[in-house]
Amino acid sequence: LPLYLLYSNRSAAYIQEKDFYAAYEDAKRSLTSQKAENFKGFYRAALSAYHLGFISKAKSFIQEAVEQYHGKAEDYANIEVLIEKKVKCM
C-alpha cells in the first residue's frame, strides 16, 4: 500500500473519532506524498481544516481539488456549502 494512502486512511479514522487536528496533519502528509489521484486526501484535508476553523485553508484545498478533478467537482459542492455556512456564523 502506498504511503499516501496510509496517511489518507488514517486521516479518515481520525475524522471518525473527531480528532480533526490529527486528521488535518495526516491529510496534509498524504498530499505531500502524492497529489495526483489523491481525491480523498484533498477532501479529508478540506473537511478537517473546516472543523478546525481554518476556513481559508479549507477553501484552498477545495479550489486545488476542483482544478485537478473537474469531473468530481460536484463532490466538493457539499463541503463548500458547509464552509460558507461556517463563515456566515463567524
N, C-alpha and C positions, 0 to 999 in steps of 0.2 A: 504494500500500500504506500503510495507516495506521501511524503512528509506533509505537503499542503493539505491533503485530505484528513490526516490525523488531527492537525490543528483545527480544521474546519469542523470535523465531527465533535471534537472536544468542546469547541465553542458552542455547538448546538446543545450539548449536555449542560454546559454552564447556563445557557439561556433557560433551559427547562428548570434549572434549580434557582433561577432568578439571580445568579451571580453575574451581573452584567459587566462588571469590570473585567473579570477573568475571561468572559466571553469575548469582550472587545479586544483584549490583548491577543487571544488566540486567533480571532478572525483576522487581525492585522498581520500576525505571523503567517497565516495561511496565504494572504495576499502578497506578502513579501516573497514567499517561496514561489508562488505562481499566480498570475492574474488571468492568464488565458484559460478558458474552460473552468473557471472557478466562480461561477454564478452564485453558488451558495455562500461562498466566502464574502462576497460583496453584500449579499442580503443580510448575513449574520453580523457583519461589521456595522451596517446601517441600523439594524434593529437594536443592537446593544448600545451603539452611540446614542440613539434616540432615547433609550431608557435611562441613560446616564445624564441626559440633558445636553449632550454635545450636538446641538441642532445643526450648526453649520457643517460639522464633520459628517453627520448622517446624510445631509443633503449632498455633500461632496461624493460620498460613496454611491449614492443613488445616481447622480449625474454620470459618474465614471462607468457604472454598470450599464446604464441605458446606452451610452456611447458604444460600449463593447458588445452589448446584447440587444440589438434593435428588435429582434423577434420576441424577446422576453420582457420588453418594456412594460407590458401590461401587468406583469407580476410585481413590479415596483410601485404601481399606482396606489395600492392599499397602504403601503408603508409611507408613501409620500403624503397621503391624506392624514395619517396619524401624526406625522411631523408637523404639518400645517396646523392641525388642531392644537398640538402642544405649544407651538409658537404663539397662537392666539391666547392661550391660557396664561402665558408667562407675563 
